[in-house]
Amino acid sequence: MNSTRQPTREDKPVLDNYGVWKGHAIERRLGAGSSPHYQIHLIDENDHFRVAVNVMSQVSPSEVEYLIDDRFRHHLTDTWEALPT
């Protein structure tokens, strides 16, 4: 069935504040305790960042998927390369 209905806000996850972190993941820590957060240690040319991912979030969307592939290529990666660090 082919539909011409336009997507609505209900069709997509609600992510009011989001962005892009450009860097290298150099370390990770598994979450523990009653509110576990998976931690990712990123570095760029100047700074260190700790990314805390709530792995038991009750708020949708709570699914997190990621891939680390140093040789990943896609038509969007040229745009990412141009982002400042």
Summary of the structure (lengths in Angstrom):
residues: 85
radius of gyration: 16.6
end to end distance: 44.6
largest distance: 51.2
contacts: 114
relative contact order: 0.19
helix: 9%
strand: 24%
